[in-house]
Amino acid sequence: MRFRSIFVCILLGIAIFFATPITHAQTLTDTQKAQLQAELRQVEADEAVAQQQLTDAQSQSASISRDISVLTARIKTAQLNIKAKNLLIQTLGNDIGAKQQHITDLQAHIDSGKQSLADILRKMREIDSNSVEQILLSQTSVSGVFEDLDTFQSIQNSLQDTFDQLQADQASTTVEKDALDTRRNTEIDARYAIQQQQNQITADQKQKQQLLSISKGNEKAYTSLLAQKQSRAAQIRAALFPLAGGGQQIQFGDAYRYALEAQKKTGVRPAFLLAILTNESALGANVGNCYLTNQQTGDGVFASTGLPSSSVMKPGRDVQPFLQITQTLGLDPTRTVVSCQQVSVGGWGGAMGPAQFIPSTWMLMKDDIASLLGISTMPNPWNPEHAFMASALYLSNLGAGNGGYTAERNAACKYFSGSSCSKSRAIAGYGNQAIAKAASIQALQIDPLSGL
């Protein structure tokens, strides 16, 4: 009877594991969800109407009434966008809570299953340690022997089912965690967008009040204000935009134009692209200040002094692609600036032009870059227009083409280090710097070009 008790205990453990329910948390009823979604659709429809009104107002000739209409429409659009984002957050909050609870329940189910498996395996080993003769002698009848043997086979089958269920639970947990991360990122994006929209509303309301304070009959005051804005826009366009690659600079107007073209092809917004290129130009004093002189070792010299500089370019990875690029472009490889080794970081230098691509990466991307530029020749890493498109393409491949705070921040971190922002504080700091710089460029350099 001792073996019969063991069989019963094993079957009971399996039954308990499969009977353990996985609950689903839910803080909103289906009716409440439907109401939120209907309200969100209505707000989005209102937002589309407001956006069309804004477009119509912007197409009118410059005047006080036109500018007031534009600002009014822009404020309304931003307010509706904030409302839509808040409704989205409400829905996400419910989904996030439900997902988190489901993950917790799945993990508890997995833990229970692991414990059940441990108990079952211990019992199985106890059975295996006994001979067939012992099992036969423990029974009072032949039918009892065969009944226990049948039960043993049933346990083995159930054990396989338990393994299968655990694997399914673990796979489901992974899927649920990915979905949870997506929802959390969407909520973070929505909250960041709300903050930016609120800042825009504050600025637009200030400008609107300034226009309202000007008498409708006082065209001279309006003309003076318009002239000031146009002068400011001209100054912004003419301001020099520093690029990496040997201290190269271009006018901001050209940089913005290149960024707009890149946005059309990749979806990466101009302010973010400009922020990345600004950050790249400030990575160190030696960026774009070295020449490669030894193709075997990868060593070179500082362009400004001629003094030796080690580890300028990695021989097995980048020297041959660099020689191919410079030969195709008709450049002297020994007089073409690349980045020096960053001593504090280590590794190798060799990055080229404003976008600071290493030669091997440029060769991998050259055909796609050329296609986006509409050219059939080798794209030039030292050509700002080509470098802008290359950076935008790379950032898009890293997820920045989707837009949103989390997508852009992670793309910036990966652009900088090859790793996500969670890898280290230094990497996360770069991502935060890029986002802050993008917001500054948008507010101080891009928005004023609209004339409002």
C-alpha positions as a Markdown table, in Angstrom:
| # | Residue | x | y | z |
|---|---|---|---|---|
| 1 | Met | 0.0 | 0.0 | 0.0 |
| 2 | Arg | 3.0 | 2.2 | 0.5 |
| 3 | Phe | 3.5 | 2.6 | -3.3 |
| 4 | Arg | -0.2 | 3.2 | -3.8 |
| 5 | Ser | 0.1 | 6.2 | -1.4 |
| 6 | Ile | 3.1 | 7.6 | -3.4 |
| 7 | Phe | 1.1 | 7.3 | -6.6 |
| 8 | Val | -1.8 | 9.2 | -5.0 |
| 9 | Cys | 0.5 | 12.0 | -3.8 |
| 10 | Ile | 2.0 | 12.4 | -7.2 |
| 11 | Leu | -1.3 | 12.6 | -9.0 |
| 12 | Leu | -2.6 | 15.0 | -6.4 |
| 13 | Gly | 0.3 | 17.3 | -7.0 |
| 14 | Ile | -0.3 | 17.3 | -10.7 |
| 15 | Ala | -4.0 | 17.9 | -10.3 |
| 16 | Ile | -3.3 | 20.9 | -7.9 |
| 17 | Phe | -0.9 | 22.5 | -10.5 |
| 18 | Phe | -3.4 | 22.2 | -13.4 |
| 19 | Ala | -6.3 | 23.4 | -11.2 |
| 20 | Thr | -4.5 | 26.6 | -10.0 |
| 21 | Pro | -6.4 | 29.4 | -11.8 |
| 22 | Ile | -4.7 | 32.4 | -13.5 |
| 23 | Thr | -6.7 | 35.4 | -12.8 |
| 24 | His | -6.9 | 38.6 | -14.9 |
| 25 | Ala | -7.0 | 41.9 | -13.1 |
| 26 | Gln | -9.4 | 44.4 | -14.5 |
| 27 | Thr | -10.1 | 47.9 | -13.0 |
| 28 | Leu | -12.4 | 49.1 | -15.8 |
| 29 | Thr | -15.5 | 47.4 | -17.0 |
| 30 | Asp | -16.0 | 46.7 | -20.7 |
| 31 | Thr | -18.6 | 49.5 | -20.8 |
| 32 | Gln | -16.1 | 51.9 | -19.2 |
| 33 | Lys | -13.5 | 50.9 | -21.8 |
| 34 | Ala | -15.9 | 51.4 | -24.6 |
| 35 | Gln | -16.9 | 54.8 | -23.3 |
| 36 | Leu | -13.2 | 55.9 | -23.0 |
| 37 | Gln | -12.4 | 54.7 | -26.5 |
| 38 | Ala | -15.5 | 56.4 | -28.0 |
| 39 | Glu | -14.5 | 59.7 | -26.3 |
| 40 | Leu | -10.9 | 59.3 | -27.6 |
| 41 | Arg | -12.2 | 58.8 | -31.1 |
| 42 | Gln | -14.3 | 61.9 | -30.8 |
| 43 | Val | -11.4 | 64.0 | -29.5 |
| 44 | Glu | -9.2 | 62.7 | -32.3 |
| 45 | Ala | -11.8 | 63.7 | -34.8 |
| 46 | Asp | -12.1 | 67.2 | -33.3 |
| 47 | Glu | -8.3 | 67.4 | -33.3 |
| 48 | Ala | -8.3 | 66.6 | -37.1 |
| 49 | Val | -10.8 | 69.5 | -37.7 |
| 50 | Ala | -8.7 | 71.9 | -35.6 |
| 51 | Gln | -5.5 | 70.9 | -37.5 |
| 52 | Gln | -7.3 | 71.6 | -40.8 |
| 53 | Gln | -8.3 | 75.0 | -39.4 |
| 54 | Leu | -4.7 | 75.7 | -38.5 |
| 55 | Thr | -3.6 | 74.7 | -42.0 |
| 56 | Asp | -6.2 | 77.0 | -43.5 |
| 57 | Ala | -5.1 | 79.9 | -41.3 |
| 58 | Gln | -1.5 | 79.4 | -42.1 |
| 59 | Ser | -2.2 | 79.6 | -45.8 |
| 60 | Gln | -3.6 | 83.2 | -45.5 |
| 61 | Ser | -1.5 | 86.3 | -46.2 |
| 62 | Ala | 0.3 | 87.8 | -43.2 |
| 63 | Ser | -1.8 | 90.0 | -41.0 |
| 64 | Ile | -2.7 | 90.5 | -37.4 |
| 65 | Ser | -6.0 | 88.6 | -37.8 |
| 66 | Arg | -4.3 | 85.8 | -39.7 |
| 67 | Asp | -1.6 | 85.4 | -37.0 |
| 68 | Ile | -4.2 | 85.5 | -34.2 |
| 69 | Ser | -6.2 | 82.8 | -36.1 |
| 70 | Val | -3.1 | 80.7 | -36.4 |
| 71 | Leu | -2.3 | 80.9 | -32.8 |
| 72 | Thr | -5.9 | 80.3 | -31.8 |
| 73 | Ala | -6.1 | 77.2 | -33.9 |
| 74 | Arg | -2.7 | 76.0 | -32.7 |
| 75 | Ile | -3.7 | 76.4 | -29.1 |
| 76 | Lys | -6.9 | 74.5 | -29.7 |
| 77 | Thr | -5.1 | 71.7 | -31.5 |
| 78 | Ala | -2.6 | 71.4 | -28.6 |
| 79 | Gln | -5.4 | 71.4 | -26.0 |
| 80 | Leu | -7.2 | 68.6 | -27.9 |
| 81 | Asn | -4.0 | 66.7 | -28.2 |
| 82 | Ile | -3.5 | 66.9 | -24.4 |
| 83 | Lys | -7.0 | 65.7 | -23.9 |
| 84 | Ala | -6.5 | 62.8 | -26.2 |
| 85 | Lys | -3.2 | 61.9 | -24.5 |
| 86 | Asn | -4.9 | 62.0 | -21.1 |
| 87 | Leu | -7.7 | 59.7 | -22.3 |
| 88 | Leu | -5.0 | 57.3 | -23.7 |
| 89 | Ile | -3.2 | 57.3 | -20.4 |
| 90 | Gln | -6.5 | 56.4 | -18.6 |
| 91 | Thr | -6.9 | 53.4 | -20.9 |
| 92 | Leu | -3.2 | 52.4 | -20.7 |
| 93 | Gly | -3.3 | 52.7 | -16.9 |
| 94 | Asn | -6.0 | 50.0 | -16.8 |
| 95 | Asp | -4.2 | 47.8 | -19.3 |
| 96 | Ile | -0.9 | 48.2 | -17.5 |
| 97 | Gly | -2.4 | 47.2 | -14.2 |
| 98 | Ala | -4.1 | 44.2 | -15.8 |
| 99 | Lys | -0.9 | 43.1 | -17.6 |
| 100 | Gln | 1.1 | 43.4 | -14.4 |
| 101 | Gln | -1.3 | 41.3 | -12.4 |
| 102 | His | -1.5 | 38.7 | -15.2 |
| 103 | Ile | 2.3 | 38.5 | -15.2 |
| 104 | Thr | 2.3 | 38.1 | -11.4 |
| 105 | Asp | -0.3 | 35.3 | -11.7 |
| 106 | Leu | 1.7 | 33.6 | -14.4 |
| 107 | Gln | 4.9 | 33.7 | -12.4 |
| 108 | Ala | 3.0 | 32.3 | -9.4 |
| 109 | His | 1.7 | 29.5 | -11.6 |
| 110 | Ile | 5.2 | 28.8 | -12.9 |
| 111 | Asp | 6.6 | 28.7 | -9.3 |
| 112 | Ser | 3.8 | 26.3 | -8.3 |
| 113 | Gly | 4.5 | 24.1 | -11.3 |
| 114 | Lys | 8.2 | 24.0 | -10.5 |
| 115 | Gln | 7.5 | 23.0 | -6.9 |
| 116 | Ser | 5.1 | 20.3 | -8.1 |
| 117 | Leu | 7.7 | 19.0 | -10.6 |
| 118 | Ala | 10.3 | 18.9 | -7.8 |
| 119 | Asp | 7.9 | 16.9 | -5.6 |
| 120 | Ile | 7.0 | 14.6 | -8.4 |
| 121 | Leu | 10.6 | 13.9 | -9.4 |
| 122 | Arg | 11.5 | 13.1 | -5.8 |
| 123 | Lys | 8.6 | 10.6 | -5.7 |
| 124 | Met | 9.7 | 9.2 | -9.1 |
| 125 | Arg | 13.2 | 8.6 | -7.8 |
| 126 | Glu | 11.7 | 6.9 | -4.7 |
| 127 | Ile | 9.8 | 4.5 | -7.0 |
| 128 | Asp | 12.8 | 4.0 | -9.3 |
| 129 | Ser | 14.9 | 3.0 | -6.3 |
| 130 | Asn | 12.7 | 0.0 | -5.7 |
| 131 | Ser | 12.8 | -3.2 | -7.7 |
| 132 | Val | 9.9 | -4.8 | -9.5 |
| 133 | Glu | 10.2 | -7.6 | -7.1 |
| 134 | Gln | 9.6 | -5.2 | -4.1 |
| 135 | Ile | 6.5 | -3.7 | -5.9 |
| 136 | Leu | 5.1 | -7.3 | -6.6 |
| 137 | Leu | 5.7 | -8.4 | -3.0 |
| 138 | Ser | 4.0 | -5.2 | -1.6 |
| 139 | Gln | 0.7 | -6.2 | -3.3 |
| 140 | Thr | -1.8 | -8.7 | -2.1 |
| 141 | Ser | -3.2 | -9.5 | -5.5 |
| 142 | Val | -2.1 | -9.6 | -9.1 |
| 143 | Ser | -4.7 | -7.0 | -10.1 |
| 144 | Gly | -3.1 | -4.6 | -7.6 |
| 145 | Val | 0.3 | -4.9 | -9.3 |
| 146 | Phe | -1.1 | -4.1 | -12.8 |
| 147 | Glu | -3.2 | -1.3 | -11.4 |
| 148 | Asp | 0.0 | 0.4 | -9.9 |
| 149 | Leu | 1.9 | -0.1 | -13.1 |
| 150 | Asp | -0.9 | 1.5 | -15.1 |
| 151 | Thr | -0.9 | 4.4 | -12.6 |
| 152 | Phe | 2.9 | 4.8 | -13.0 |
| 153 | Gln | 2.5 | 5.1 | -16.8 |
| 154 | Ser | -0.3 | 7.7 | -16.2 |
| 155 | Ile | 2.1 | 9.7 | -14.0 |
| 156 | Gln | 4.8 | 9.7 | -16.6 |
| 157 | Asn | 2.3 | 11.1 | -19.2 |
| 158 | Ser | 1.1 | 13.7 | -16.7 |
| 159 | Leu | 4.7 | 14.7 | -16.0 |
| 160 | Gln | 5.2 | 15.5 | -19.7 |
| 161 | Asp | 2.0 | 17.5 | -19.6 |
| 162 | Thr | 3.3 | 19.5 | -16.6 |
| 163 | Phe | 6.5 | 20.2 | -18.5 |
| 164 | Asp | 4.6 | 21.4 | -21.5 |
| 165 | Gln | 2.4 | 23.6 | -19.4 |
| 166 | Leu | 5.4 | 25.2 | -17.7 |
| 167 | Gln | 7.0 | 26.0 | -21.1 |
| 168 | Ala | 3.7 | 27.5 | -22.3 |
| 169 | Asp | 3.5 | 29.7 | -19.1 |
| 170 | Gln | 7.0 | 30.9 | -19.6 |
| 171 | Ala | 6.4 | 31.8 | -23.2 |
| 172 | Ser | 3.2 | 33.6 | -22.3 |
| 173 | Thr | 5.1 | 35.5 | -19.5 |
| 174 | Thr | 7.6 | 36.7 | -22.1 |
| 175 | Val | 4.9 | 37.9 | -24.4 |
| 176 | Glu | 3.1 | 39.6 | -21.6 |
| 177 | Lys | 6.2 | 41.4 | -20.4 |
| 178 | Asp | 6.9 | 42.7 | -23.9 |
| 179 | Ala | 3.4 | 44.0 | -24.1 |
| 180 | Leu | 3.7 | 45.6 | -20.7 |
| 181 | Asp | 6.9 | 47.4 | -21.8 |
| 182 | Thr | 5.2 | 48.7 | -24.9 |
| 183 | Arg | 2.3 | 50.1 | -22.9 |
| 184 | Arg | 4.6 | 51.7 | -20.3 |
| 185 | Asn | 6.6 | 53.3 | -23.1 |
| 186 | Thr | 3.4 | 54.6 | -24.7 |
| 187 | Glu | 2.4 | 56.1 | -21.4 |
| 188 | Ile | 5.8 | 57.8 | -20.9 |
| 189 | Asp | 5.5 | 59.1 | -24.5 |
| 190 | Ala | 2.1 | 60.5 | -23.8 |
| 191 | Arg | 3.1 | 62.3 | -20.6 |
| 192 | Tyr | 6.2 | 63.8 | -22.4 |
| 193 | Ala | 4.0 | 64.9 | -25.3 |
| 194 | Ile | 1.6 | 66.6 | -22.8 |
| 195 | Gln | 4.5 | 68.5 | -21.2 |
| 196 | Gln | 5.7 | 69.7 | -24.6 |
| 197 | Gln | 2.2 | 70.7 | -25.7 |
| 198 | Gln | 1.6 | 72.6 | -22.5 |
| 199 | Asn | 4.9 | 74.5 | -23.1 |
| 200 | Gln | 3.7 | 75.3 | -26.6 |
| 201 | Ile | 0.4 | 76.6 | -25.4 |
| 202 | Thr | 2.0 | 78.9 | -22.9 |
| 203 | Ala | 4.3 | 80.4 | -25.6 |
| 204 | Asp | 1.4 | 80.7 | -28.1 |
| 205 | Gln | -0.9 | 82.4 | -25.5 |
| 206 | Lys | 1.8 | 84.9 | -24.8 |
| 207 | Gln | 2.2 | 85.7 | -28.5 |
| 208 | Lys | -1.5 | 85.9 | -29.0 |
| 209 | Gln | -1.8 | 88.3 | -26.1 |
| 210 | Gln | 0.9 | 90.4 | -27.6 |
| 211 | Leu | -0.9 | 90.6 | -30.9 |
| 212 | Leu | -4.2 | 91.4 | -29.2 |
| 213 | Ser | -2.6 | 94.3 | -27.5 |
| 214 | Ile | -1.8 | 95.8 | -30.8 |
| 215 | Ser | -4.6 | 97.9 | -32.1 |
| 216 | Lys | -6.1 | 96.6 | -35.3 |
| 217 | Gly | -5.6 | 100.0 | -36.9 |
| 218 | Asn | -2.0 | 100.2 | -35.8 |
| 219 | Glu | -0.5 | 98.5 | -38.8 |
| 220 | Lys | 2.8 | 100.2 | -38.2 |
| 221 | Ala | 3.3 | 98.4 | -34.9 |
| 222 | Tyr | 2.4 | 95.1 | -36.5 |
| 223 | Thr | 4.8 | 95.8 | -39.4 |
| 224 | Ser | 7.5 | 96.5 | -36.8 |
| 225 | Leu | 6.8 | 93.2 | -35.0 |
| 226 | Leu | 6.7 | 91.3 | -38.2 |
| 227 | Ala | 10.1 | 92.8 | -39.2 |
| 228 | Gln | 11.6 | 91.8 | -35.9 |
| 229 | Lys | 10.5 | 88.2 | -36.3 |
| 230 | Gln | 11.7 | 88.0 | -39.9 |
| 231 | Ser | 15.1 | 89.4 | -38.8 |
| 232 | Arg | 15.3 | 86.8 | -36.0 |
| 233 | Ala | 14.5 | 84.0 | -38.5 |
| 234 | Ala | 17.2 | 85.3 | -40.8 |
| 235 | Gln | 19.7 | 85.3 | -38.0 |
| 236 | Ile | 18.8 | 81.7 | -37.1 |
| 237 | Arg | 19.2 | 80.5 | -40.7 |
| 238 | Ala | 22.6 | 82.3 | -41.0 |
| 239 | Ala | 23.9 | 81.1 | -37.7 |
| 240 | Leu | 26.7 | 78.6 | -38.0 |
| 241 | Phe | 25.9 | 75.0 | -37.1 |
| 242 | Pro | 29.0 | 73.1 | -35.9 |
| 243 | Leu | 29.6 | 69.7 | -37.3 |
| 244 | Ala | 32.1 | 67.0 | -36.4 |
| 245 | Gly | 34.9 | 66.1 | -38.8 |
| 246 | Gly | 37.7 | 68.7 | -38.4 |
| 247 | Gly | 35.7 | 71.7 | -37.2 |
| 248 | Gln | 33.4 | 71.9 | -40.3 |
| 249 | Gln | 30.5 | 74.4 | -40.0 |
| 250 | Ile | 27.5 | 75.1 | -42.1 |
| 251 | Gln | 24.6 | 77.6 | -41.8 |
| 252 | Phe | 21.7 | 76.4 | -39.7 |
| 253 | Gly | 19.4 | 77.1 | -42.6 |
| 254 | Asp | 21.2 | 74.5 | -44.7 |
| 255 | Ala | 21.3 | 72.1 | -41.8 |
| 256 | Tyr | 17.6 | 72.4 | -41.2 |
| 257 | Arg | 16.9 | 71.9 | -45.0 |
| 258 | Tyr | 19.0 | 68.7 | -45.0 |
| 259 | Ala | 17.2 | 67.5 | -41.9 |
| 260 | Leu | 13.8 | 68.2 | -43.5 |
| 261 | Glu | 14.8 | 66.2 | -46.5 |
| 262 | Ala | 16.0 | 63.4 | -44.3 |
| 263 | Gln | 12.7 | 63.4 | -42.4 |
| 264 | Lys | 10.7 | 62.9 | -45.7 |
| 265 | Lys | 12.7 | 59.7 | -46.4 |
| 266 | Thr | 13.2 | 58.3 | -42.9 |
| 267 | Gly | 10.6 | 59.8 | -40.6 |
| 268 | Val | 13.2 | 61.1 | -38.1 |
| 269 | Arg | 12.2 | 64.6 | -36.9 |
| 270 | Pro | 14.6 | 67.4 | -37.7 |
| 271 | Ala | 15.1 | 68.7 | -34.2 |
| 272 | Phe | 16.1 | 65.2 | -33.0 |
| 273 | Leu | 18.5 | 64.7 | -35.9 |
| 274 | Leu | 20.1 | 68.1 | -35.4 |
| 275 | Ala | 20.5 | 67.3 | -31.7 |
| 276 | Ile | 22.3 | 64.1 | -32.4 |
| 277 | Leu | 24.7 | 65.7 | -34.9 |
| 278 | Thr | 25.3 | 68.5 | -32.4 |
| 279 | Asn | 26.2 | 66.0 | -29.7 |
| 280 | Glu | 28.4 | 64.1 | -32.1 |
| 281 | Ser | 30.4 | 67.2 | -32.8 |
| 282 | Ala | 31.0 | 67.7 | -29.1 |
| 283 | Leu | 32.3 | 64.2 | -28.2 |
| 284 | Gly | 35.9 | 65.3 | -27.8 |
| 285 | Ala | 38.6 | 67.7 | -28.8 |
| 286 | Asn | 40.2 | 65.1 | -31.1 |
| 287 | Val | 37.1 | 64.4 | -33.2 |
| 288 | Gly | 38.1 | 64.7 | -36.9 |
| 289 | Asn | 41.6 | 65.7 | -36.1 |
| 290 | Cys | 43.7 | 62.8 | -37.2 |
| 291 | Tyr | 45.2 | 61.4 | -40.3 |
| 292 | Leu | 45.8 | 57.7 | -41.0 |
| 293 | Thr | 49.4 | 57.1 | -41.9 |
| 294 | Asn | 50.1 | 53.4 | -41.2 |
| 295 | Gln | 47.7 | 51.0 | -43.0 |
| 296 | Gln | 49.2 | 48.0 | -41.3 |
| 297 | Thr | 49.0 | 49.1 | -37.6 |
| 298 | Gly | 46.2 | 51.7 | -38.0 |
| 299 | Asp | 48.3 | 54.4 | -36.4 |
| 300 | Gly | 48.5 | 58.0 | -37.6 |
| 301 | Val | 49.2 | 61.6 | -36.7 |
| 302 | Phe | 47.4 | 64.6 | -35.3 |
| 303 | Ala | 46.3 | 66.7 | -38.2 |
| 304 | Ser | 47.2 | 70.0 | -36.4 |
| 305 | Thr | 50.6 | 69.1 | -35.1 |
| 306 | Gly | 51.9 | 66.1 | -37.1 |
| 307 | Leu | 52.7 | 64.3 | -33.8 |
| 308 | Pro | 52.1 | 60.5 | -33.6 |
| 309 | Ser | 48.6 | 59.3 | -32.6 |
| 310 | Ser | 48.0 | 55.6 | -32.0 |
| 311 | Ser | 44.9 | 53.5 | -32.8 |
| 312 | Val | 43.5 | 55.9 | -35.3 |
| 313 | Met | 41.8 | 53.2 | -37.3 |
| 314 | Lys | 41.2 | 49.4 | -36.7 |
| 315 | Pro | 43.2 | 47.6 | -39.4 |
| 316 | Gly | 41.2 | 44.4 | -39.8 |
| 317 | Arg | 37.9 | 46.2 | -39.8 |
| 318 | Asp | 38.1 | 49.7 | -41.2 |
| 319 | Val | 41.3 | 50.4 | -43.0 |
| 320 | Gln | 40.4 | 48.6 | -46.3 |
| 321 | Pro | 36.9 | 50.1 | -46.4 |
| 322 | Phe | 38.4 | 53.5 | -45.7 |
| 323 | Leu | 40.9 | 53.1 | -48.6 |
| 324 | Gln | 38.0 | 52.1 | -50.9 |
| 325 | Ile | 35.9 | 55.1 | -49.9 |
| 326 | Thr | 38.6 | 57.6 | -50.3 |
| 327 | Gln | 39.8 | 56.1 | -53.6 |
| 328 | Thr | 36.3 | 56.1 | -55.0 |
| 329 | Leu | 35.8 | 59.8 | -53.9 |
| 330 | Gly | 39.2 | 60.8 | -55.3 |
| 331 | Leu | 40.6 | 61.7 | -51.8 |
| 332 | Asp | 44.1 | 61.2 | -50.4 |
| 333 | Pro | 43.6 | 58.7 | -47.6 |
| 334 | Thr | 46.7 | 60.1 | -45.8 |
| 335 | Arg | 45.3 | 63.7 | -45.8 |
| 336 | Thr | 41.6 | 63.0 | -45.1 |
| 337 | Val | 40.7 | 63.7 | -41.5 |
| 338 | Val | 39.1 | 61.1 | -39.3 |
| 339 | Ser | 38.5 | 61.0 | -35.5 |
| 340 | Cys | 41.4 | 60.2 | -33.2 |
| 341 | Gln | 41.2 | 57.6 | -30.6 |
| 342 | Gln | 39.3 | 58.8 | -27.5 |
| 343 | Val | 42.0 | 58.1 | -24.8 |
| 344 | Ser | 39.5 | 58.2 | -22.0 |
| 345 | Val | 37.3 | 55.6 | -23.8 |
| 346 | Gly | 39.9 | 53.5 | -25.5 |
| 347 | Gly | 39.2 | 51.4 | -28.6 |
| 348 | Trp | 39.8 | 52.9 | -32.0 |
| 349 | Gly | 39.2 | 56.2 | -33.8 |
| 350 | Gly | 38.6 | 56.4 | -37.5 |
| 351 | Ala | 35.0 | 57.9 | -37.6 |
| 352 | Met | 34.4 | 60.0 | -40.7 |
| 353 | Gly | 32.6 | 63.3 | -41.2 |
| 354 | Pro | 29.7 | 65.0 | -39.4 |
| 355 | Ala | 27.8 | 61.8 | -38.8 |
| 356 | Gln | 31.0 | 60.1 | -37.4 |
| 357 | Phe | 30.4 | 56.7 | -39.1 |
| 358 | Ile | 33.3 | 54.2 | -39.1 |
| 359 | Pro | 34.3 | 53.1 | -42.6 |
| 360 | Ser | 33.0 | 49.5 | -42.3 |
| 361 | Thr | 29.5 | 50.7 | -41.2 |
| 362 | Trp | 29.5 | 53.3 | -44.0 |
| 363 | Met | 30.2 | 50.6 | -46.6 |
| 364 | Leu | 27.3 | 48.5 | -45.2 |
| 365 | Met | 24.9 | 51.4 | -45.6 |
| 366 | Lys | 26.2 | 53.1 | -48.7 |
| 367 | Asp | 23.7 | 51.7 | -51.1 |
| 368 | Asp | 20.7 | 52.6 | -49.0 |
| 369 | Ile | 22.1 | 56.1 | -48.4 |
| 370 | Ala | 22.7 | 56.6 | -52.1 |
| 371 | Ser | 19.2 | 55.4 | -52.8 |
| 372 | Leu | 17.6 | 57.9 | -50.4 |
| 373 | Leu | 19.8 | 60.7 | -51.8 |
| 374 | Gly | 18.9 | 59.7 | -55.4 |
| 375 | Ile | 22.5 | 59.3 | -56.5 |
| 376 | Ser | 24.2 | 56.4 | -58.2 |
| 377 | Thr | 27.7 | 57.1 | -56.9 |
| 378 | Met | 29.5 | 56.6 | -53.6 |
| 379 | Pro | 27.9 | 58.8 | -50.9 |
| 380 | Asn | 30.5 | 61.1 | -49.3 |
| 381 | Pro | 30.8 | 60.9 | -45.5 |
| 382 | Trp | 32.3 | 64.4 | -45.4 |
| 383 | Asn | 29.4 | 65.9 | -47.4 |
| 384 | Pro | 27.0 | 67.4 | -44.8 |
| 385 | Glu | 23.9 | 66.6 | -46.9 |
| 386 | His | 25.0 | 63.0 | -47.2 |
| 387 | Ala | 26.0 | 62.7 | -43.6 |
| 388 | Phe | 22.5 | 64.0 | -42.5 |
| 389 | Met | 20.8 | 61.4 | -44.6 |
| 390 | Ala | 23.1 | 58.7 | -43.3 |
| 391 | Ser | 22.4 | 59.6 | -39.6 |
| 392 | Ala | 18.7 | 59.8 | -40.2 |
| 393 | Leu | 18.7 | 56.4 | -41.8 |
| 394 | Tyr | 20.7 | 54.8 | -39.0 |
| 395 | Leu | 18.5 | 56.5 | -36.4 |
| 396 | Ser | 15.4 | 55.3 | -38.2 |
| 397 | Asn | 16.8 | 51.7 | -38.2 |
| 398 | Leu | 17.2 | 52.1 | -34.4 |
| 399 | Gly | 13.6 | 53.0 | -34.0 |
| 400 | Ala | 13.6 | 56.8 | -34.0 |
| 401 | Gly | 11.5 | 57.0 | -37.2 |
| 402 | Asn | 8.5 | 56.1 | -35.1 |
| 403 | Gly | 8.9 | 59.2 | -33.0 |
| 404 | Gly | 8.0 | 59.5 | -29.4 |
| 405 | Tyr | 10.2 | 60.2 | -26.3 |
| 406 | Thr | 11.2 | 56.6 | -25.5 |
| 407 | Ala | 11.9 | 55.6 | -29.1 |
| 408 | Glu | 14.1 | 58.7 | -29.7 |
| 409 | Arg | 15.9 | 58.4 | -26.4 |
| 410 | Asn | 16.7 | 54.7 | -26.9 |
| 411 | Ala | 17.8 | 55.4 | -30.5 |
| 412 | Ala | 20.1 | 58.1 | -29.2 |
| 413 | Cys | 21.6 | 55.7 | -26.7 |
| 414 | Lys | 22.2 | 53.0 | -29.3 |
| 415 | Tyr | 23.6 | 55.5 | -31.8 |
| 416 | Phe | 26.1 | 56.6 | -29.1 |
| 417 | Ser | 27.1 | 53.2 | -27.6 |
| 418 | Gly | 25.3 | 50.4 | -29.4 |
| 419 | Ser | 23.4 | 49.6 | -26.2 |
| 420 | Ser | 20.0 | 50.7 | -24.8 |
| 421 | Cys | 19.8 | 53.5 | -22.2 |
| 422 | Ser | 19.4 | 51.0 | -19.4 |
| 423 | Lys | 23.0 | 49.7 | -19.9 |
| 424 | Ser | 24.6 | 52.4 | -17.8 |
| 425 | Arg | 24.1 | 55.9 | -16.4 |
| 426 | Ala | 26.6 | 57.4 | -18.9 |
| 427 | Ile | 24.7 | 56.0 | -21.9 |
| 428 | Ala | 21.4 | 57.1 | -20.4 |
| 429 | Gly | 22.9 | 60.5 | -19.8 |
| 430 | Tyr | 23.7 | 60.8 | -23.5 |
| 431 | Gly | 20.1 | 59.9 | -24.4 |
| 432 | Asn | 18.7 | 62.5 | -21.9 |
| 433 | Gln | 21.1 | 65.1 | -23.3 |
| 434 | Ala | 19.9 | 64.4 | -26.9 |
| 435 | Ile | 16.2 | 64.7 | -26.0 |
| 436 | Ala | 16.9 | 68.0 | -24.0 |
| 437 | Lys | 18.9 | 69.4 | -26.9 |
| 438 | Ala | 16.2 | 68.5 | -29.4 |
| 439 | Ala | 13.6 | 70.3 | -27.3 |
| 440 | Ser | 15.9 | 73.4 | -27.2 |
| 441 | Ile | 16.5 | 73.3 | -31.0 |
| 442 | Gln | 12.8 | 73.0 | -31.6 |
| 443 | Ala | 11.8 | 75.9 | -29.4 |
| 444 | Leu | 14.7 | 78.3 | -30.0 |
| 445 | Gln | 15.6 | 77.6 | -33.6 |
| 446 | Ile | 13.0 | 75.8 | -35.6 |
| 447 | Asp | 9.7 | 77.2 | -34.2 |
| 448 | Pro | 10.8 | 80.9 | -34.8 |
| 449 | Leu | 11.3 | 80.1 | -38.5 |
| 450 | Ser | 7.5 | 79.7 | -38.8 |
| 451 | Gly | 7.2 | 83.5 | -38.4 |
| 452 | Leu | 5.1 | 83.2 | -35.2 |
